[in-house]
Amino acid sequence: MYLITCAYWLNAYVFEAPEADIWLGLGQIKSLFDSRWVVSNNQKFTKMNPNSVAEPKQILTNGERFGVVGGGNMTKALVFPLIEKGLLSPEQIVVSATTQATLASWRELGCATTTDNKLVTSTSDIVLWGVKPQMLSKAIPQSWNLTEERYSKCSSLHISVLAGITLETFKQRLQDKLEVLPRAPYKLRCIRTMPNIGASVGSGCVVFTPEPEVIDEDRQFMHDFFGPTGLYFEVPEYQMNAYSGLMGCGIGFMFPVIEGLSDGAVKMGIPRAASLKLAAQVMKGAGELLLAENRHPGELKDRVCSPGGSTICGVAALEENGVRNAFIKAVEASTKRGEELGQLK
Ligand SMILES: NC(=O)c1ccc[n+]([C@@H]2O[C@H](COP(=O)([O-])OP(=O)(O)OC[C@H]3O[C@@H](n4cnc5c(N)ncnc54)[C@H](OP(=O)(O)O)[C@@H]3O)[C@@H](O)[C@H]2O)c1
């Protein structure tokens, strides 16, 4: 029996596997996590000293109200970790969904919940929209008005995570249903984002496109809110569906890869539990290595392919089965579906 230790940061998975010959050194892996990556606005990857990156800090310290319309998987992935880390106070949050089953987990964290979206839109300074794209029109309250307090602030920020829905469509649909009294020049400001569910473990990606009307405070909020979720950066809106295909959907393409790697291991006699854990760790290691060293994947692949060795035989088998073409087609298909979703009324 061999002891396999897969170490991530200071936590270690330790389990026994028969006839395994894989060893990962804790020190080697930890060194990969000693640097942090951020992506600057010009989209160049920049390696930063961890100390020079803004530390996660308390969000919305002036008592602002934060609303979520559509408290499903994606908005939970973004907001729950912030509440659990104490960065966002549940007392400031109101969430809507159609069922109590979905709302229960928000309530357990201390958030107010409702099935009436008007309560969210009318009382929140910042609203995160997380319904399915085809549900947007239905989700916007037939008419929504504002509390006296919000009239006095004259503005609110609306953040969409909806695949395919353009900023123009999003804002238009919100404004069409907004009742504005003549006495207040009320303004909506909108930001379109594309996150992925890796946010729930702090390894997410978020891209965003703000409207020109967005103010410095909104950008600061984006930084504080999305910063702790992983990589985030601004992109031109016309590329948003392609980013959605790459990483909003792309994280979903990784699970069949992990499962396939595990299936191969099971076929070769490794138990399922061990093979799944190791397959996931292998994927994580590859991603972290590429980010830490900022190298082309071909270069890293060459590093592990010795002439006449076993890895190059596996790589050749992948190529015979069109692995790269499969991913190109997957990103293309998801991008096109995002474009279609944006056309739905
Ligand atoms: N999941 C991802 O990986 C991912 C990644 C990037 C972007 N997105 C975007 O995130 C959005 C949500 O996706 P999801 O995967 O989180 O879906 P989801 O889990 O189904 O969440 C959607 C939520 O919207 C609620 N809802 C439906 N109709 C509503 C209405 N009229 N008013 C208020 N709430 C309503 C649902 O409530 P009930 O549960 O009570 O029915 C549900 O909780 C989509 O627009 C998607 O494009 C998702």
Ligand as a Chemical Component Dictionary entry (heavy atoms), coordinates in Angstrom:
data_LIG
# 
_chem_comp.id                   LIG 
_chem_comp.type                 NON-POLYMER 
_chem_comp.pdbx_formal_charge   0 
_chem_comp.three_letter_code    LIG 
# 
loop_
_chem_comp_atom.comp_id 
_chem_comp_atom.atom_id 
_chem_comp_atom.alt_atom_id 
_chem_comp_atom.type_symbol 
_chem_comp_atom.charge 
_chem_comp_atom.model_Cartn_x 
_chem_comp_atom.model_Cartn_y 
_chem_comp_atom.model_Cartn_z 
_chem_comp_atom.pdbx_ordinal 
LIG N1  N1  N 0  -25.048 28.656 -13.309 1  
LIG C1  C1  C 0  -23.982 29.128 -13.899 2  
LIG O1  O1  O 0  -22.942 28.491 -13.949 3  
LIG C2  C2  C 0  -24.026 30.502 -14.531 4  
LIG C3  C3  C 0  -22.848 31.087 -14.998 5  
LIG C4  C4  C 0  -22.905 32.369 -15.534 6  
LIG C5  C5  C 0  -24.113 33.038 -15.624 7  
LIG N2  N2  N 1  -25.234 32.416 -15.198 8  
LIG C6  C6  C 0  -26.510 33.130 -15.316 9  
LIG O2  O2  O 0  -27.081 33.161 -14.034 10 
LIG C7  C7  C 0  -28.494 33.182 -14.169 11 
LIG C8  C8  C 0  -29.077 32.168 -13.214 12 
LIG O3  O3  O 0  -28.572 30.891 -13.507 13 
LIG P1  P1  P 0  -28.590 29.762 -12.392 14 
LIG O4  O4  O 0  -27.795 28.650 -12.916 15 
LIG O5  O5  O -1 -28.257 30.351 -11.088 16 
LIG O6  O6  O 0  -30.126 29.349 -12.435 17 
LIG P2  P2  P 0  -31.063 28.931 -11.228 18 
LIG O7  O7  O 0  -30.318 28.179 -10.208 19 
LIG O8  O8  O 0  -32.262 28.299 -11.839 20 
LIG O9  O9  O 0  -31.473 30.332 -10.594 21 
LIG C9  C9  C 0  -32.477 31.145 -11.129 22 
LIG C10 C10 C 0  -33.302 31.634 -9.966  23 
LIG O10 O10 O 0  -34.259 32.556 -10.446 24 
LIG C11 C11 C 0  -35.422 32.381 -9.662  25 
LIG N3  N3  N 0  -36.551 32.876 -10.432 26 
LIG C12 C12 C 0  -37.177 32.336 -11.496 27 
LIG N4  N4  N 0  -38.170 33.123 -11.919 28 
LIG C13 C13 C 0  -38.177 34.200 -11.091 29 
LIG C14 C14 C 0  -38.992 35.359 -10.992 30 
LIG N5  N5  N 0  -39.991 35.607 -11.844 31 
LIG N6  N6  N 0  -38.701 36.234 -10.015 32 
LIG C15 C15 C 0  -37.692 36.021 -9.137  33 
LIG N7  N7  N 0  -36.899 34.940 -9.178  34 
LIG C16 C16 C 0  -37.142 34.039 -10.142 35 
LIG C17 C17 C 0  -35.529 30.899 -9.416  36 
LIG O11 O11 O 0  -36.271 30.697 -8.239  37 
LIG P3  P3  P 0  -36.753 29.233 -7.790  38 
LIG O12 O12 O 0  -35.512 28.447 -7.578  39 
LIG O13 O13 O 0  -37.485 29.466 -6.533  40 
LIG O14 O14 O 0  -37.590 28.717 -8.911  41 
LIG C18 C18 C 0  -34.068 30.513 -9.269  42 
LIG O15 O15 O 0  -33.678 30.478 -7.932  43 
LIG C19 C19 C 0  -28.817 32.906 -15.629 44 
LIG O16 O16 O 0  -29.227 34.087 -16.243 45 
LIG C20 C20 C 0  -27.507 32.435 -16.216 46 
LIG O17 O17 O 0  -27.359 32.871 -17.553 47 
LIG C21 C21 C 0  -25.229 31.176 -14.638 48 
# 
loop_
_chem_comp_bond.comp_id 
_chem_comp_bond.atom_id_1 
_chem_comp_bond.atom_id_2 
_chem_comp_bond.value_order 
_chem_comp_bond.pdbx_ordinal 
LIG N1  C1  SING 1  
LIG C1  O1  DOUB 2  
LIG C1  C2  SING 3  
LIG C2  C3  SING 4  
LIG C2  C21 DOUB 5  
LIG C3  C4  DOUB 6  
LIG C4  C5  SING 7  
LIG C5  N2  DOUB 8  
LIG N2  C6  SING 9  
LIG N2  C21 SING 10 
LIG C6  O2  SING 11 
LIG C6  C20 SING 12 
LIG O2  C7  SING 13 
LIG C7  C8  SING 14 
LIG C7  C19 SING 15 
LIG C8  O3  SING 16 
LIG O3  P1  SING 17 
LIG P1  O4  DOUB 18 
LIG P1  O5  SING 19 
LIG P1  O6  SING 20 
LIG O6  P2  SING 21 
LIG P2  O7  DOUB 22 
LIG P2  O8  SING 23 
LIG P2  O9  SING 24 
LIG O9  C9  SING 25 
LIG C9  C10 SING 26 
LIG C10 O10 SING 27 
LIG C10 C18 SING 28 
LIG O10 C11 SING 29 
LIG C11 N3  SING 30 
LIG C11 C17 SING 31 
LIG N3  C12 SING 32 
LIG N3  C16 SING 33 
LIG C12 N4  DOUB 34 
LIG N4  C13 SING 35 
LIG C13 C14 SING 36 
LIG C13 C16 DOUB 37 
LIG C14 N5  SING 38 
LIG C14 N6  DOUB 39 
LIG N6  C15 SING 40 
LIG C15 N7  DOUB 41 
LIG N7  C16 SING 42 
LIG C17 O11 SING 43 
LIG C17 C18 SING 44 
LIG O11 P3  SING 45 
LIG P3  O12 DOUB 46 
LIG P3  O13 SING 47 
LIG P3  O14 SING 48 
LIG C18 O15 SING 49 
LIG C19 O16 SING 50 
LIG C19 C20 SING 51 
LIG C20 O17 SING 52 
# 
